[in-house]
Amino acid sequence: MPIAAPERPKAPWHPFPLVELCVLAGIVLLVLGLINFDSRQGKTMLVVGLALGSLGGLDTAAREHFSGYKPHTTVLAGVPGVAVAAVLYFAELPWPVVTLGAVAAFAGAFFLLWQRYH
């Protein structure tokens, strides 16, 4: 007889489909941003669409990781890595500094998240 897998952790706002609506809004903004890519408004919609879509997946990954259901260490460690890379890029630092900063942030977050899961 197979052993039943534990149930995934539910969101605090369950049964309201907040994550699904966030991803849907992200997809709509991505499409609109691609259609109007030549304008500043289109580029803004593209960035916000990417952020909303990413938040939908990040929510599930964080909930599963911190509840002990399933490790998502690499995905979660990528968030501070990307954030540090963005800050260093917009500070107009050289590419090697941007890369090293992102790798250091990723590695530090990975280590902490791996310890937290285990």
C-alpha positions in Angstrom: 0.0 0.0 0.0 1.5 3.4 -1.0 2.2 6.0 1.7 0.1 9.1 1.2 2.2 12.3 0.6 1.7 15.1 3.2 -0.7 17.8 2.1 0.8 21.0 0.7 0.6 24.0 3.1 -2.3 26.2 2.4 -1.9 30.0 2.0 -3.2 32.2 4.8 -5.8 33.6 2.3 -7.1 30.2 1.2 -9.5 29.6 -0.5 -9.2 33.0 -2.2 -7.1 32.5 -5.4 -4.6 35.4 -4.8 -1.6 33.7 -6.3 -3.5 32.7 -9.4 -4.9 36.2 -9.8 -1.4 37.6 -9.4 0.0 35.3 -12.1 -3.0 36.1 -14.4 -2.4 39.9 -13.9 1.3 39.3 -14.6 0.6 37.5 -17.9 -1.8 40.2 -19.0 0.7 42.9 -18.3 3.5 40.9 -20.1 1.4 40.7 -23.2 0.4 44.3 -23.1 4.0 45.3 -22.4 5.2 43.3 -25.4 2.6 44.9 -27.6 3.6 48.4 -26.5 7.3 47.7 -26.0 8.5 50.9 -27.8 6.9 53.1 -25.2 8.0 53.8 -21.6 4.6 52.6 -20.4 5.0 49.3 -22.3 8.4 48.7 -20.7 6.9 49.4 -17.3 4.1 46.9 -17.9 6.7 44.3 -18.9 8.7 44.8 -15.7 5.6 44.8 -13.5 4.3 41.7 -15.3 7.5 39.8 -14.7 7.5 40.8 -11.1 3.9 39.7 -10.5 4.4 36.4 -12.3 7.6 35.8 -10.2 5.8 36.6 -7.0 3.2 34.0 -7.7 5.8 31.2 -7.9 7.9 32.7 -5.1 4.9 32.6 -2.7 4.4 28.8 -3.2 8.1 28.1 -3.0 8.5 30.0 0.2 5.5 28.5 1.8 6.6 24.9 0.9 10.2 25.5 2.0 9.5 27.1 5.4 6.8 24.6 6.3 9.2 21.7 5.6 7.1 20.3 2.8 9.7 20.5 0.1 13.0 22.3 -0.3 13.2 25.2 -2.7 16.6 26.5 -1.6 17.9 27.3 -5.1 14.8 29.3 -6.2 14.6 31.2 -2.9 18.4 31.9 -2.9 18.1 33.4 -6.3 15.9 36.3 -5.0 18.6 38.1 -3.0 21.1 37.3 -5.8 19.0 39.0 -8.4 18.2 41.9 -6.0 21.9 42.5 -5.3 22.8 42.3 -9.0 20.1 44.8 -9.8 21.3 47.3 -7.2 24.9 47.0 -8.3 23.9 47.3 -11.9 21.9 50.5 -11.4 24.8 51.8 -9.3 26.8 51.4 -12.6 29.5 49.3 -11.1 31.7 47.1 -13.4 30.3 43.8 -14.5 32.8 41.7 -12.4 31.6 43.5 -9.3 28.0 42.9 -10.2 28.6 39.2 -10.9 30.7 38.7 -7.7 28.1 40.5 -5.6 25.2 38.4 -7.0 27.1 35.2 -6.5 28.0 36.1 -2.9 24.4 37.0 -2.1 23.2 33.8 -3.7 25.7 31.6 -1.9 25.0 33.2 1.5 21.3 32.9 1.1 21.6 29.3 -0.2 23.7 28.4 2.9 21.2 30.0 5.3 18.1 28.5 3.6 19.6 25.1 3.4 20.3 25.2 7.1 16.8 26.4 7.8 15.3 23.5 5.9 17.4 20.8 7.5 
